[in-house]
Structure formats: structure tokens, C-alpha cells
Amino acid sequence: MMRRRDVVMGAIPMAALSAGLLPAVARARHGAAGALWRFDTLRHIGGRTPELVGAPTLTTSPWGQATLFDGVDDGLLIDHHPLAGARTFTIEALFRPDGGALEQRWLHLETEDGSAPGLSKTRILFEIRVVDDGWYLDAFTTDGHAKQTLIVPANRFPVGRWYHVAQSYDGSIYRSYVDGVEQMAVPVRFNPQGPGRAAIGMRMNRVNFFHGAVRAAFFARSALAPADFVLPQARKG
């Protein structure tokens, strides 16, 4: 049975309304059933108790508290894959990259297939690459057979600011976005992922730590266009 936080009431997810995350009804005019994870507490995320790795803390964001990761040994582990079984999907997130190491993984979903943590052949990822005072997005999905990376090194953005990022799959095209602007789109065929787990702020096997903050993530079981994204566009600065 779905919890109230995951159910769409009319056109807008009730959890997003209560979080103050939606700026207008039009932003979700078609409705978007899914799970909203808010990182404004370290006790409960998405209705589950996370395992804390290192010492992540809370910081401020334009929408309230967010979880801050130090880029050295901070992370969160959650015993749930929110997109297991989804044939189409969208992942949105509000995050602030603060610089640091070149390769940083800050969202990692993987199917439990008997492999050691972080080595599953079926996973969905968000990473960034940091170069000087800028970063560019790396989105990746594999079902164990097909795999695709969406990365455009020329599209760099300043560190130290809040951004809305997304990746979506409509059954035939895999896309990535920064602040609602498409970064890359590639035709590919993915099979649904199985039940598993999630890591935030690091790779599942506790490497490639993220330096920055994450406010929220929304996991939809449909491919949303930018006009229908549930989380707001990030405020710069």
C-alpha cells in the first residue's frame, strides 16, 4: 500500500506541497506519481531510516534544510531502490556542488543481484566532473546489457550554486537536463531494474565521495518533460 507522501492528489504530489517545493500548479499539470525524498533530516528519508557513513550534517538551502557532504567520507545508504520495476522513469534532484575531486558520485541506485555493494550490473547514477571552478553532469544507466552515459564536458557550470538536474527515460530515449535545459539525448533500450538499494553522496562501495549538498530528489515512474518537472528550478547564488 502506498504511503500518503507517495500519492498524487489531483495534479500535485501532497509531499511536494507540504515541503513547499512546488512554485505553481502548472509545474505538475499532468500529475506525476512518484516518491519524494527530502534530505532535511538525517533520521528518515523517503519513509526509511538511512545508514550514515562518516558524518554528514545539515545546511541551509532556498527551500529549507539540506544534507551536506564533505567530499571525504560522508554518505547515506538507504535500503530501497525507488525505481525498481519502472519501464520509464524520471529522476529530479536539487543539489549544490561545492568543488573538490574530479569524479564525484552523488546518487547511486542499484539492483540487489548478489554482487558486492557498488558492483551490481544494474544501476542508475548521477555523477559530476569538477574542473577548476566548474562542473559538468554525468548521468548513467545500465540494465546489465544495455548501458549509456550522458555527459557533455563542454557544458560547464559554476560550483557553489544550487541546481535542478534530471534524467529521464521514455522507453526509447534517455535524456539529461540541467535547470530544465536538455544536455544530451540518446536512443537506447533499457529493461526495468530490480529491487535494491540507494546511496547518496558517494558510490555504493564508499568511494568517489561528493562535496556539496542535496536538498531533494523525486523519482517518477514516467518520463517527464521539463514543463512537468515536480521540483522547482534552482535559484542561482
Secondary structure, 3 states (H helix, E strand, C coil): CCCHHHCEECCEEHHHHHHCCCCCHHHHCCCCCEEEEECCCCCCECCECCEEECCCEEEEECCEEEEEEECCCCEEEECCCCCCCCCCEEEEEEEEECCCCCEEEEEEEEECCCCCCCCCCEEEEEEEEEECCEEEEEEEEEECCCEEEEECCCCCEECCCCEEEEEEECCCEEEEEECCEEEEEEECCCCCCCCEEEEECCCCCCCCCCEEEEEEEEEECCCCCHHHCCCCCCCCC
